[in-house]
């Protein structure tokens, strides 16, 4: 039971035991921010391509229906 108390006190301490952990958290947040930007760019690219395909198909359909 005393092992559990020691384990919990390490998590409840206001400062991390190592400064390296703080630097690592900053680095991790920077990676997450960069990944979020890449994900947003990929979503916008997919939406742009899908919009282009829909416009091309719609233009083709309108031109064939007008020709009849």
Buried (B, 14 or more C-beta within 10 A) or exposed (E): EEEEEEEEEEEEEEEEEEEEEEEEEEEEEEEEEEEEEEEEEEEEEEEEEEEEEEEEEEEEEEEEEEEE
